C-alpha cells in the first residue's frame, strides 16, 4: 500500500488476527483499508479487499492461501491452507508490499480465487 497509514491499519489487523479471527469486525476493517486503496487508485487492491470482506461475511472464514513453496525441482506448489487468521495475515502481508511484482501476482491469484468462490 502506498500510504503509511494504510500499512499501520494492516499491521493493526494482523495483530488482532494473532488474538483471533473475528468475523464481525474483519469485514469492516478490510472495507476501511479498501477506501485507502481507492484513494491510491489501485483497483487490484481495492477489489481483493472487497472480495475478502465479502468472503468472510458470507463464509464466516478465510480458508484459502496463495502461499507457495518450491520443491526440489524448482516447481512451485501451494502451501496447505493454515488457520483463517494465518491465511488472511499472509494476504495482508502481501498487501503491505503490493509494489513487489511477485506479491502482485499472488494478490491477483487470490482475487481470482475469491471471485470464483463468490460468483
N, C-alpha and C positions, 0 to 999 in steps of 0.2 A: 504494500500500500504506500502511496506517496506521502500522505500526511502523517506526521509523527503522532498526532493524537489518535489516529486510526490504529497505529501499531500498539499504542498504550491500551486502547479498548480491546484489541485482540489479546494482549497479554493478560488483561483482567479476566477475560472469558476463559483463557487457558488455565489460570489459577483457580477459577471457580470449578472447572472441569476436574481438577485434582481432588476436589471435595465431593463431587458427584455430578451426575447428569440430570439436570433439571429441565424437564420437557415443557414446563410452563414459562420459564424465564429465557431460555436459549433462543427461541424464535424471535422474540422482541429484540434481544441483544444483537442478533445477526442482522435484523432489518435496520437497526440503528447504524451499524457499520456499513450496510448497503448504501445508505444515504451518502456516506463519505466516498464510496466508490463511484456513485453517480456524480458527485462534485468533481472527482478526479477524472471524469469522463472515461472510465474503464468499464465497458459493457460486460466483459468476461467476468470480472469480479462481482459486479452488481448482479449478474444473472446467477452465478453459483451461490452467492449468499442468499438470494431469494429462494432458489430451489432447495438449498439446505434447510432454510427455515420452514418451508412448506413440507419437506420430507419429515422433519422432526415433528411437526404438528400432526401430520396425517398418520405416520407410522409409530410415533412415540419412541423412536430410536434413531441411531445413526450407525447402521450395521454394515457399512462398506468402507473400504480403503482403496487408495490408488498407490499405496506404498509398494515399492518393488525392491527385489534383491537380485543380484547377478549370481548365476550358478557357475560351476567350474568351466563351462564352455563359453562364458560371457553372455549367455542368454538371460534376459530379464524375465522374472515371473512375479506375479502379485504375491504379496505377503498375506497370510491368512488374516482376516479382519480380527482386530482386538475388541476391546470393550467399546461401547458407544463413545465414551469420553476420549479414549485413545484415538479412535478414528477421526472424530471431529477435531481434536487437538492437532493431529497431523495436517488436516486441511488448513486449519488456521495458521499453522507454521508456514505452509506454502504461501498463503496469502500475504504474510508479513514480508516475504521476499518475492513478490509476484513479478518483479522485473527480471528475474532469472529465467532464461528461456526453458530450462528443464522443469522448473516449477510451473511455468505457464502450461506446459504440455500436460502435466499431471492435473492441474486445475481444469483444463479442457476435458480430460478423461472423466473427472468427477462430474463436471457439468453434463456430459453425455450420459453417464450412468443415471444421474438424478432425473434427467428429462425422460429417459426410457422407463424408469420406475414410476414416475408420477403421471406420465401421459401415455 
